[in-house]
Amino acid sequence: MRETIKELPESQRPYEKCIREGESVLSDSELLAVILRSGTRGSNSLSLANNILNIMEETSYPGLLGLLHISLPDLMKVHGIGKVKAVQLKCIGELSKRIASTAARPQLSFQHPSSIAKYYMEQLRHEEQELLFCMMLDSGNHLLGEQLLTRGTANATLVTPREVYMEALRHHAVSLILVHNHPSGDPAPSEDDMDVTERVFRAGELLGIHLLDHIIIGDHKYVSFREQGILKQYTG
């Protein structure tokens, strides 16, 4: 690899190629090179981008997906990646998740669990810990707010009905939906999931705040307690 990007033929320079042909034609390494802008001594930005992708291939999350999982300190261990470049790359990963959520928001329907799963999918399916969100709705099923309630270990996140309904009362909600992820990628409810959901459901019935659903996010898969008819079991 030549020392600088400027030494490459113009047809091979990622920045110029993007202007000439559009960003969609760029390879993963070329996209990263444009973001990195500069390399290090003896290694241009394209070479540096390839080095990053090669390191990701050695992890559990190869390719660009690795940027969502690698930590800032580990990213800075890559030769040529300092704090500024590492922060830029991590922010690009976060930006991609937020773009996916924003794109899914117009189709969000609280009567259709699949739309809620799509809204949270890219945000949660990459997480290595369980996160539990509460979506709070008014009497017209309009979203009043969403709140991260707990961040758990790699295996479980625990929440009490008190934590859930303190947040719901603060928003003057009349109903709510719980959403959390399984880092394993398998959204099948655990015994803890079933127990917590039942306790939250029964507490809500006493308060007049209804639990409409509990959705578990896996890797491109989800389970809805409402769709599975599990919530109906708690009404007896």
Residue pairs with C-beta under 8 A, 6 or more apart in sequence:
1 43
1 44
1 46
1 47
2 8
2 44
3 42
3 43
3 44
4 39
4 44
5 13
5 14
5 15
5 33
5 39
5 44
5 45
5 46
6 13
7 44
8 44
8 46
10 16
11 17
14 26
14 30
14 31
14 33
14 34
14 45
14 46
15 33
15 34
17 25
17 26
17 30
18 25
18 26
18 30
18 34
23 31
26 34
28 49
28 53
28 63
28 64
29 46
29 49
29 50
29 53
30 46
30 49
31 49
32 45
32 49
32 52
32 53
32 64
32 89
33 44
33 45
33 46
33 48
33 49
34 45
35 88
35 89
35 92
36 45
36 48
36 49
36 85
36 88
36 89
37 45
38 44
38 45
39 45
39 46
39 47
39 48
39 80
40 48
40 79
40 80
43 51
43 79
43 80
48 78
48 80
48 81
51 78
51 79
51 80
52 78
52 81
52 89
53 63
53 64
55 66
55 78
56 62
56 63
56 64
56 65
56 66
56 67
56 70
57 63
59 66
59 69
59 70
60 69
61 68
61 69
61 70
65 126
67 75
67 89
67 90
67 92
67 93
68 93
68 96
68 97
68 126
69 126
69 128
72 83
72 86
72 87
72 90
75 81
75 86
75 89
75 90
76 82
76 83
76 86
81 89
96 122
97 122
97 123
97 126
98 123
100 121
100 122
100 123
101 119
101 120
101 122
101 123
104 115
104 118
104 119
104 121
105 119
107 115
107 118
108 115
108 116
108 119
108 143
109 115
109 116
110 116
110 135
110 137
110 141
110 143
110 177
110 212
111 141
113 213
113 215
113 222
113 224
113 226
113 227
114 222
114 224
116 135
116 177
116 179
116 213
116 215
117 215
117 217
117 222
117 224
120 133
120 179
120 181
120 215
120 217
121 217
121 220
121 222
124 131
124 179
124 180
124 181
124 217
125 181
125 185
125 217
125 218
125 219
125 220
127 181
127 183
128 154
128 183
129 151
129 152
129 153
129 154
129 157
129 183
130 150
130 151
130 152
130 153
130 154
130 155
130 156
130 157
130 180
130 181
130 182
130 183
131 148
131 150
131 151
131 152
131 157
131 180
131 181
132 148
132 149
132 150
132 151
132 152
132 157
132 159
132 178
132 179
132 180
133 146
133 147
133 148
133 149
133 178
133 179
133 180
134 146
134 147
134 149
134 164
134 167
134 168
134 176
134 177
134 178
134 179
135 143
135 145
135 146
135 176
135 177
135 178
135 179
136 143
136 144
136 145
136 146
136 147
136 167
136 168
136 171
136 173
136 175
136 176
137 143
137 144
137 173
137 174
137 175
137 176
137 177
137 212
138 144
138 172
138 173
138 174
139 174
141 175
144 171
144 172
144 173
145 171
147 167
149 159
149 163
149 164
149 167
150 157
150 158
150 159
150 163
151 157
152 158
154 183
155 183
156 190
156 192
157 180
158 192
158 196
159 196
159 200
160 199
161 199
161 200
161 203
161 204
164 176
164 178
164 200
164 203
164 204
165 203
165 204
165 207
165 209
168 176
168 204
168 209
169 207
169 209
173 209
174 208
174 209
174 210
175 209
175 210
175 211
175 212
176 204
176 209
176 210
176 211
176 212
177 211
177 212
177 213
177 214
177 215
178 197
178 200
178 211
178 213
178 214
178 215
179 214
179 215
179 216
179 217
180 214
180 215
180 216
180 217
181 216
181 217
181 218
182 188
182 216
182 217
182 218
184 218
185 218
185 219
185 221
186 218
186 221
187 216
187 217
187 218
187 221
187 222
187 223
188 216
188 223
189 197
189 216
189 223
189 225
189 230
193 214
193 216
194 230
197 211
197 214
197 225
197 230
197 231
197 234
198 234
200 211
200 214
201 211
201 231
201 234
202 234
204 210
204 211
211 231
212 226
213 224
213 225
213 226
213 231
214 224
214 225
214 226
214 230
214 231
215 222
215 223
215 224
215 225
216 222
216 223
225 231
